[in-house]
Amino acid sequence: QVQLVESGGGLVQPGGSLRLSCAASGFAFRNYAMSWYRQAPGKERELVATITKGGDSLNYADSVKGRFTISRDNAKSTVYLQMNSLKPEDTAVYYCKAAFYYTNYWGQGTQVTVSS
């Protein structure tokens, strides 16, 4: 069974940090590019960050550049999103996605709330 399980979300104050994890199983993780998306209530799902299958290329949305870092550990079949200097605008459900050509897998999401 293919599974992507996000963890690490929660409530944090503005300026704080969180580290999200996405543990994959049931497919060849090393062959898939990985991405983090987020969706706030009433808004369109937004691409936050991507990382290639070997981890050699990273891309970020302008809104998170300099604050978020995506990484992966192929030996552990896990992708991470380190989020620093969090803002209320970062509040959303964060989703992990695996992509290999036209095959896409999605996690169920984890809630991140940034509030004082």
N, C-alpha and C positions, 0 to 999 in steps of 0.2 A: 504494500500500500504506500502510495506517495504521500508524504507528509512534510509540511513546512510549519514549524511551531515557533511563533514569536514569543519573546519574554523580555522583561526588563522595564516595561512601561509602568506608569504610576503618576502620582502628583508631585510636582516640584515647584519651588518658587522661582520667579524670574531671576536670571543670572546663574541658576543652578545647572547641574549636569545629569544626564542619564546615559546609560549604555544599553542599547537594545541588542538582543541576540535572536537569530533565526536558525534553528536546528533542522537540517534536512535529512530525509531518509526515503528509501524506496526508489531511488534513481541515481544516475551517475552525476553526482554533484559537481565533480571536477570539469565536466563538459559544458556546464551551464553558466552563462552570465547571470549575475544577481543584481537585483535592484531593490531599493526601498521606495515605497510610495506612501503618501498620506492623504487623508480626506477629512476635512472639517465639515461639521453639519451645514447642509445647504450649499456646499461647494463641490466643485469637480475634483476628482482624484488627481493628485499632482505627483509627478516624478520628482523625487528628492535626490537620489544618488544612484549611480550604477558602478559596477566593477566587472571587468572582463574575467573570463574563466581562469586565467592565470594570475589575475591580480595586477597586471602590468599597466592598466589604464583605468583611471577613475574620472567620473564626471559628477557635477553637482548642480543643483538649481541655484540660481543667483541668490536667492533668499537665504540659503544656508552656507554659502561659501565662506570659509574661514572659521566656521563654527562647528560644522559636522564633519566627521570622517568615516568613510565606509572602508571596511577591510574584510578579508575572508581567510579562513583556515581550511584548506581542502582536506587535510588529514582528519579534521574533526567534522567535516561537512557542515560548517557553520559560517554564516555571514553576520557581521556586526555593524552597528551604527552608533558611533560615539557622538553624543550631542552635548555641546558646551554652550555657555552663554545663552541659555534658553530664554525665549520670549513668549509672551502670551499668544502671539500669532502662530507659534509652533504647535499649539493645541490641536490635536487631531488623532484619528486612528491611524496607526502606522502599519503598513502591510509589506511583507516580504514577497518577492516574485523571482522565480527561476525561469530562464528563457534559453531554449535551444532550438534555433530556426523557428518553426511555427508551433512548437510545443511550449506552452506556458503553464506554470504551476503557481498557485497563490496560497499564502497563508491566511489564517482567519483574522489576523490583526491584533494589535495591542494598543490600548488607550494611553496617550500621553496628554496630561493636563498641566499647563503652566499657569499658575495663579498664586497671588499673594493672599 
